[in-house]
Amino acid sequence: MATIRLCRPAEHNRIDPDAVASPARSARESALAIELRGSLDHASPNHGRMQRTVLSGRVGAGAGFALGYATLLALGVTVSSPVLAQAAAPDQVKRGEFLVNYGGCNDCHSPKTMTPQGPVPDKTRLLSGYQASQPVPPVPPGVLAQGKWSAMTNDDLTAWVGPWGISFAANLTPDAATGLRPWTADQFVKTMRTGKHLGVGRPILPPMPVQSLAALSDADLKAIFAYLRSLKPIQNQVPAPIPPK
């Protein structure tokens, strides 16, 4: 059990150091106690008319955290805290993971391993794109034409051939040199909105479903970006697109 006490100005609007007494409290609870102390130190003198309020309960799994935050709002105390800003991050990453899986991003952006059920994403190289060590297979002449085939792909769906030339699935992991690490969330959103690399560069080529992605909200696109940033970084320099001959 943990207790948070909100005190009068006569007690300097400070959190009782004995209030958070459980030795098993989490680091987040400790950070919250610090943030609450700083917020109350700058509280209005009008709060002094309130009797000492003791909030007791389990601070963990978000319950006590939400209760303490709601109490501060009732007091009229404005709280700006990194702890509060980080609280939604796990949900945002989980939402991004759902959208990536639902949208089939692994179909093109993840190398595959062959199973009795066919090719499946290689979990050790998820979303790392077309592998730099993989040779580009030759395209049979005359196979792409009206009335024949309009597009072809390699054996793990990470390279595609069509009237646009040859496109390679990008490395979406947060690798600093070859992935999305240097990108910002706003650049990612702008890329999806415009269909252009970083929002200003070359067109994003088929089969990337940019029209469908552009229909998502900014919140969903930023959730996708947050999930991609949570992945294991994999160094893999994907080749540049090859224009049609």
VOROMAR-960436 format. One line per 10 residues: their letters; for each residue z, x, y of C-alpha. Coordinates in pm, whole numbers, plus 50000, padded with zeros to 5 digits. Example, Ala and Ser with C-alpha at 12.3 -4.5 7.8 and 13.67 -1.06 7.14 Angstrom:
2
AS	50780,51230,49550  50714,51367,49894 $
// end
This chain:
245
MATIRLCRPA	50000,50000,50000  49931,50117,50355  50060,49983,50685  49901,50008,51031  50124,49933,51329  49994,49841,51672  50269,49909,51928  50350,49827,52290  50282,50068,52581  50655,50141,52576 $
EHNRIDPDAV	50588,50305,52246  50279,50475,52397  50035,50257,52205  50037,50505,51923  50018,50447,51552  50350,50504,51381  50308,50830,51187  50506,50675,50902  50280,50373,50896  50015,50508,50661 $
ASPARSARES	50255,50608,50393  50063,50610,50068  49999,50963,49940  49692,50829,49764  49520,50702,50079  49157,50800,50111  49002,51034,50364  48837,50731,50523  49176,50568,50582  49302,50886,50747 $
ALAIELRGSL	48996,50898,50969  49049,50533,51060  49409,50602,51157  49293,50877,51393  49026,50653,51544  49271,50367,51594  49520,50597,51761  49258,50721,52006  49143,50368,52083  49493,50237,52145 $
DHASPNHGRM	49584,50530,52367  49323,50394,52610  49415,50027,52567  49476,49802,52866  49841,49759,52983  49790,49386,52924  49826,49456,52556  50192,49540,52623  50278,49172,52639  50207,49145,52272 $
QRTVLSGRVG	50490,49181,52027  50470,49463,51778  50222,49363,51513  50246,49501,51166  49945,49476,50941  50027,49534,50578  49791,49529,50288  49567,49734,50074  49351,49963,50286  49069,50043,50053 $
AGAGFALGYA	48742,49900,49930  48685,49792,50289  48950,49514,50301  49217,49680,50512  48949,49855,50717  48790,49522,50811  49130,49369,50888  49228,49652,51122  48891,49638,51298  48911,49261,51343 $
TLLALGVTVS	49259,49298,51492  49135,49550,51747  48858,49311,51848  49116,49038,51894  49314,49274,52120  49004,49337,52326  48996,49706,52235  48646,49850,52220  48611,50079,51919  48330,50331,51901 $
SPVLAQAAAP	48381,50534,51589  48179,50746,51350  48382,50582,51074  48248,50242,51172  47894,50377,51208  47902,50524,50859  48040,50210,50694  47697,50047,50657  47520,50359,50527  47574,50297,50153 $
DQVKRGEFLV	47441,49942,50187  47142,50069,50384  47060,50327,50116  47100,50065,49842  46865,49830,50029  46614,50113,50066  46632,50192,49694  46565,49827,49613  46260,49818,49842  46120,50144,49704 $
NYGGCNDCHS	46152,50022,49346  46023,49674,49424  45730,49814,49620  45624,50043,49336  45644,50365,49537  45706,50563,49218  45372,50444,49079  45185,50692,49298  45447,50924,49449  45626,51032,49129 $
PKTMTPQGPV	45479,51260,48859  45480,51094,48516  45584,51170,48163  45405,51007,47872  45603,50775,47646  45507,50531,47369  45502,50267,47643  45269,50473,47856  45332,50695,48161  45670,50654,48333 $
PDKTRLLSGY	45810,50833,48642  45958,51173,48569  46321,51131,48681  46357,51502,48748  46076,51492,49008  46106,51146,49158  45889,51083,49464  45790,51451,49496  45419,51365,49510  45113,51532,49365 $
QASQPVPPVP	45226,51863,49215  45094,52174,49387  45068,52354,49052  44839,52086,48911  44464,52157,48929  44244,51891,49087  44026,51746,48810  43652,51733,48880  43500,51401,48977  43206,51304,48756 $
PGVLAQGKWS	42892,51271,48972  42756,50923,49031  43060,50742,48893  43166,50604,49232  42900,50368,49359  42842,50003,49438  42830,49810,49114  43014,50092,48934  43364,50219,49018  43515,50204,49365 $
AMTNDDLTAW	43817,50425,49293  43956,50658,49026  44292,50825,48966  44425,51121,48771  44646,51098,48463  44972,51042,48655  44836,50835,48945  44928,51093,49211  44567,51169,49314  44303,50911,49399 $
VGPWGISFAA	43928,50931,49458  43722,50681,49654  43479,50648,49944  43749,50815,50161  43740,51134,49948  44040,51252,49747  44392,51159,49858  44715,51300,49722  45051,51124,49708  45291,51281,49957 $
NLTPDAATGL	45621,51451,49882  45877,51193,50001  46187,51395,49915  46395,51547,50198  46277,51903,50140  46286,52095,50468  45958,52284,50419  45739,52044,50221  45901,51701,50245  46042,51451,50493 $
RPWTADQFVK	46343,51652,50611  46198,51725,50960  46108,51359,51014  46315,51110,51210  46362,50745,51120  46159,50645,51426  45869,50869,51321  45875,50714,50975  45870,50362,51119  45588,50454,51356 $
TMRTGKHLGV	45386,50599,51066  45422,50275,50871  45339,50066,51178  45026,50259,51282  44898,50384,50946  44880,50734,51094  45062,51051,50995  45376,51076,51213  45230,50782,51407  44977,50997,51591 $
GRPILPPMPV	44790,51209,51335  44533,51154,51062  44500,50812,50895  44716,50741,50592  44456,50708,50315  44427,50461,50025  44585,50357,49801  44886,50365,50037  44955,49996,50119  45012,50050,50490 $
QSLAALSDAD	44923,49691,50577  45201,49560,50352  45453,49816,50474  45373,49739,50837  45489,49381,50773  45844,49497,50697  46114,49484,50963  46234,49800,51136  46565,49759,50953  46392,49757,50613 $
LKAIFAYLRS	46171,50054,50699  46475,50251,50815  46654,50153,50493  46363,50298,50294  46383,50616,50503  46760,50636,50448  46710,50612,50072  46439,50880,50075  46674,51108,50270  46937,51058,49998 $
LKPIQNQVPA	46713,51198,49722  46732,51546,49575  46505,51775,49783  46213,51909,49580  45996,52187,49717  45635,52090,49649  45351,52149,49893  45108,51863,49839  44745,51961,49919  44568,51815,50218 $
PIPPK	44319,51532,50158  43967,51632,50060  43700,51453,50265  43406,51283,50091  43092,51489,50031 $
// end
